[in-house]
Amino acid sequence: MSKTIVFSPEEISIFCDQIAMILNGGIPVYEGAYILYEEMDEGKTKDVLKKVADNVKSGMAFSEALKESGSFPTYMCEMVRIGEMTGKLEEIMRSLSDYYERENLVKNSIRSVISYPTVLLGMMAVILLVLVGKILPMFEDIFLELDGGTGTTIELMNTSILVSKIIVGVVLVLLALLLISLAWYRFKGGSAVITNIIDNNPISAGLADRISIGKFLATLAVMNSAGMEMTEAVKNASKVVENKKTLAKIDKCIAMLEADEKPEEAFKKADLLNSLHSKMFGVARMSGSGDSILFKLVGRFDADINQRLNSLASIIETVLVVVLSIIVGAVLISVMMPLMSVIASIG
């Protein structure tokens, strides 16, 4: 039995955008699905689109056809269903395209932040292996010739080599753990564990909360554009959030909304929006453009998240470069100390 293909956020974004353009042109969904199927190159993706197109043509709802294929996320299928019910499928598809484009950008940014330290750590391991495996043995031979294989110099040199090998071993273990973590992250269980570590780590917890709030607002914007009532939209949007800190804020917001608190005040008091953003949302909501301001706020969150990720990457880069310099310096000093001892004894 062949494995079901699961589309990436980038592929889903493109698919939603194409469907929106097709609907805007007045073409029925099933015809649009066939157009996409016919334009696609042979492969598993083409097979999935054919299955979707056939099911829609046979009378199945577009949302059910997407769900039946098993290649699209549950959230997307649910939003398409809401779009069909409200008659705003085109608007929903455009909103979903923006939503998954954002998901792809955030994932790529996080991947870059994780991958860069891996590359630097790999370079560090190669440099240390060359030092310990090639250069130190050469110095050891020189010391043996100068010192005649006697005295404390040889003991000092052996100690230096041992310390250097331990340093290399530690770096290699760290590199192996990082590579294993990256590989494990691709599996659902590993992803959940690593995400939990990131969410509860004092260094990255604030950023993780910020990313989760941005994801929540992006989802809320899509649901609000579909005409869903605010409290219900907040409850449904919370389903895409996994961060416990963010979920606690959303639960607090829901309780206030159910107590007839104004949405902008509930978001502010729950620490989902700051004072400026909550005022912007309140004014826009009163003027009937609450959905558009939510999309604008999502854009601001994205800019802030990218800035924080870039800052984090810069900090990691600086720390690793400093650590690499210290380690290489320590190895070289450990080589120079026996050399100085030999030179002093000769003098």
C-alpha positions in Angstrom: 0.0 0.0 0.0 1.5 3.3 -1.1 2.0 6.1 1.5 -0.4 9.0 1.3 1.4 12.2 0.1 1.1 15.1 2.5 1.5 18.6 0.9 3.9 21.1 2.4 2.6 24.6 3.6 4.2 26.1 0.4 2.3 23.6 -1.9 -1.0 24.2 0.0 -0.5 28.0 -0.3 -0.1 27.7 -4.1 -3.0 25.3 -4.4 -5.3 27.6 -2.4 -4.3 30.7 -4.4 -4.9 28.8 -7.7 -8.4 27.7 -6.6 -9.2 31.3 -5.5 -8.2 32.6 -9.0 -10.3 29.9 -10.7 -13.3 30.8 -8.5 -12.7 34.5 -9.3 -12.9 33.6 -13.0 -16.4 32.1 -12.5 -15.2 28.5 -13.1 -16.9 25.8 -11.0 -14.7 24.0 -8.4 -14.7 20.6 -10.1 -13.7 22.2 -13.4 -10.9 24.1 -11.6 -9.7 21.0 -9.9 -9.5 19.2 -13.3 -7.6 22.2 -14.8 -5.0 21.9 -12.0 -4.9 18.1 -12.5 -4.3 18.4 -16.2 -1.5 21.0 -15.8 0.4 19.0 -13.2 3.3 16.8 -14.2 2.9 13.0 -13.7 3.4 11.9 -10.1 1.7 11.4 -6.8 0.6 15.0 -6.6 -1.2 14.6 -10.0 -2.9 11.5 -8.6 -4.2 13.3 -5.5 -5.6 16.2 -7.6 -7.3 13.7 -9.9 -8.9 12.0 -6.9 -10.1 15.3 -5.6 -11.5 16.4 -9.0 -13.3 13.1 -9.5 -14.9 13.2 -6.1 -16.1 16.8 -6.6 -17.5 16.0 -10.0 -19.4 13.0 -8.6 -21.2 15.3 -6.2 -19.0 15.3 -3.1 -18.4 18.7 -1.4 -15.0 20.2 -2.1 -14.1 20.2 1.6 -15.0 16.5 1.9 -13.0 15.7 -1.3 -10.0 17.4 0.2 -10.4 15.5 3.5 -10.9 12.2 1.7 -7.6 12.6 -0.2 -5.7 12.6 3.2 -3.2 15.1 1.7 -4.6 18.3 3.2 -4.6 19.4 6.9 -7.8 19.1 8.9 -7.8 22.9 9.6 -7.8 23.7 5.9 -10.6 21.2 5.2 -12.7 22.7 8.0 -12.1 26.2 6.7 -13.1 25.2 3.2 -16.3 23.7 4.7 -17.1 27.0 6.4 -16.4 28.8 3.1 -18.9 26.6 1.3 -21.5 27.1 4.0 -21.1 30.9 4.0 -20.7 31.3 0.3 -17.3 32.9 0.8 -15.1 30.1 -0.6 -13.1 32.4 -2.8 -12.2 34.7 0.1 -11.4 31.7 2.4 -9.1 30.2 -0.2 -7.2 33.5 -0.5 -7.0 33.8 3.3 -5.8 30.2 3.5 -3.2 30.9 0.8 -1.8 33.8 2.9 -2.0 31.6 6.1 0.0 28.8 4.7 2.5 31.1 3.0 3.1 32.5 6.5 3.5 29.0 7.9 6.1 28.2 5.3 8.0 31.4 6.0 8.1 30.9 9.8 9.1 27.2 9.3 11.9 28.2 6.9 13.1 30.8 9.4 13.2 28.4 12.3 14.9 25.8 10.1 17.6 28.3 9.2 18.1 29.2 12.9 18.6 25.5 13.7 20.6 24.5 10.6 23.2 27.3 10.9 24.5 26.2 14.3 24.7 22.6 13.0 26.9 23.7 10.1 29.1 25.8 12.4 29.4 22.9 14.9 30.3 20.6 12.0 33.1 23.0 10.9 34.3 23.1 14.5 34.5 19.4 14.6 36.4 19.2 11.3 38.9 21.8 12.5 39.5 20.1 15.8 39.8 16.7 14.2 42.6 18.0 11.9 44.3 19.6 14.9 44.2 16.5 17.0 44.5 13.9 14.3 47.2 15.5 12.1 48.9 18.5 13.7 49.4 17.3 17.3 51.1 14.0 16.3 53.6 16.1 14.2 54.4 18.2 17.3 54.7 15.0 19.4 57.4 13.6 17.0 59.2 16.9 17.2 59.2 16.9 21.0 60.4 13.3 21.1 63.4 14.3 18.9 64.2 17.4 21.0 63.6 16.0 24.4 64.8 12.4 23.7 61.6 10.9 25.0 62.4 11.6 28.7 61.4 14.1 31.3 58.2 15.9 32.2 57.8 17.4 28.7 56.5 14.1 27.3 54.0 13.7 30.2 52.8 17.3 29.6 52.5 16.6 25.8 50.5 13.4 26.5 48.2 15.3 28.9 47.7 18.0 26.2 46.8 15.4 23.6 44.4 13.7 26.0 42.6 17.0 26.8 42.4 17.9 23.1 40.9 14.5 22.4 38.3 15.0 25.1 37.3 18.4 23.7 36.9 16.8 20.2 34.9 14.0 21.7 32.5 16.5 23.4 32.1 18.5 20.2 31.4 15.4 18.2 28.8 14.2 20.8 27.1 17.6 20.7 27.0 17.5 16.9 25.6 14.0 16.9 22.9 14.9 19.4 21.9 18.0 17.3 21.8 15.9 14.1 19.7 13.2 15.8 17.4 15.9 17.1 16.9 17.4 13.6 16.2 13.9 12.2 13.8 13.1 15.1 12.0 16.4 14.6 10.7 15.1 11.3 8.7 12.4 13.1 5.5 13.4 14.9 6.6 12.1 18.3 10.0 13.7 18.2 8.5 17.0 16.9 6.1 17.1 19.9 8.9 16.5 22.4 11.3 19.0 20.8 8.6 21.6 20.5 7.8 21.1 24.2 11.5 21.7 25.1 11.6 24.9 23.0 8.3 26.1 24.6 9.5 25.6 28.1 13.1 26.7 27.7 13.7 30.1 29.4 15.8 31.3 26.4 13.3 30.4 23.7 10.0 30.4 25.6 9.2 34.1 24.8 9.8 33.6 21.1 7.8 30.4 21.0 4.8 32.2 22.7 5.1 35.0 20.1 5.1 32.5 17.2 2.0 30.8 18.7 0.1 34.0 19.1 0.9 34.9 15.5 -0.4 31.6 14.4 -3.5 32.0 16.5 -4.2 35.5 15.0 -3.6 34.3 11.5 -6.2 31.5 12.1 -8.6 34.0 13.7 -8.3 36.3 10.8 -9.3 33.6 8.4 -12.3 32.6 10.5 -13.4 36.2 11.1 -13.2 36.8 7.3 -15.7 33.9 6.9 -18.2 35.7 9.1 -17.8 33.5 12.2 -18.9 35.0 15.5 -15.9 36.2 17.5 -16.1 33.9 20.6 -16.7 30.9 18.4 -13.8 32.0 16.1 -11.4 32.3 19.1 -12.4 28.8 20.3 -11.8 27.3 16.9 -8.6 29.2 16.4 -7.2 27.9 19.7 -7.2 24.4 18.2 -4.2 25.1 16.0 -2.1 26.3 19.0 0.0 23.8 21.0 2.0 26.2 23.2 0.6 25.9 26.8 1.4 29.5 27.7 -0.5 30.8 24.7 -3.4 28.4 25.3 -3.7 29.7 28.9 -3.9 33.3 27.5 -6.6 32.2 24.9 -8.6 30.4 27.6 -8.5 33.6 29.7 -9.7 35.6 26.6 -12.5 33.2 25.9 -13.8 33.5 29.5 -13.8 37.3 29.2 -15.6 37.1 25.8 -18.3 34.8 27.3 -18.7 37.5 30.0 -19.5 40.0 27.3 -16.1 41.8 27.4 -15.3 43.7 24.2 -13.0 41.6 22.0 -10.2 44.2 21.9 -10.3 44.5 25.7 -10.3 40.7 26.1 -7.3 40.4 23.8 -5.4 43.1 25.7 -6.2 41.8 29.2 -5.2 38.2 28.1 -1.9 39.6 26.8 -2.6 38.4 23.3 -2.4 42.0 21.9 -0.6 45.1 23.4 -2.4 48.3 24.0 -1.7 49.9 20.6 -2.8 46.8 18.7 -5.9 46.3 20.7 -6.9 49.9 20.1 -6.3 49.4 16.4 -8.5 46.3 16.4 -11.2 48.0 18.4 -11.5 51.0 16.0 -11.4 48.6 12.9 -14.0 46.4 14.4 -16.4 49.3 15.1 -16.0 50.4 11.5 -16.7 46.9 10.2 -13.1 46.1 9.0 -12.1 43.8 11.9 -10.9 41.0 9.6 -8.6 43.3 7.5 -6.9 44.7 10.7 -6.3 41.2 11.9 -4.5 40.3 8.7 -2.5 43.6 9.1 -1.6 42.6 12.7 -0.5 39.2 11.6 1.9 41.0 9.2 3.3 42.9 12.1 3.7 39.8 14.1 5.5 38.1 11.2 7.9 41.1 11.0 8.6 40.9 14.7 9.1 37.2 14.7 11.5 37.3 11.8 13.5 40.1 13.5 13.6 38.0 16.7 14.7 34.9 14.8 17.4 36.8 13.0 18.6 38.2 16.3 18.7 34.7 17.8 20.6 33.4 14.8 23.1 36.3 15.2 23.6 35.5 18.9 24.0 31.8 18.2 26.5 32.6 15.5 28.5 34.9 17.7 28.5 32.4 20.6 29.7 29.5 18.4 32.4 31.6 16.8 33.7 32.7 20.2 33.5 29.1 21.5 35.3 27.8 18.5 38.1 30.4 18.9 38.5 29.6 22.6 38.7 25.8 21.9 41.1 26.1 19.0 43.2 28.6 21.1 43.2 26.2 24.1 44.4 23.3 21.9 47.1 25.4 20.4 48.2 26.6 23.9 48.3 23.0 25.1 50.7 22.4 22.2 52.9 25.5 22.8 53.3 24.8 26.6 55.4 21.6 26.0 57.2 23.3 23.2 58.2 26.3 25.4 59.3 23.8 28.1 61.6 22.1 25.6 63.0 25.4 24.3 63.7 26.4 27.9 65.4 23.2 28.8 67.6 23.5 25.7 68.5 27.1 26.5 
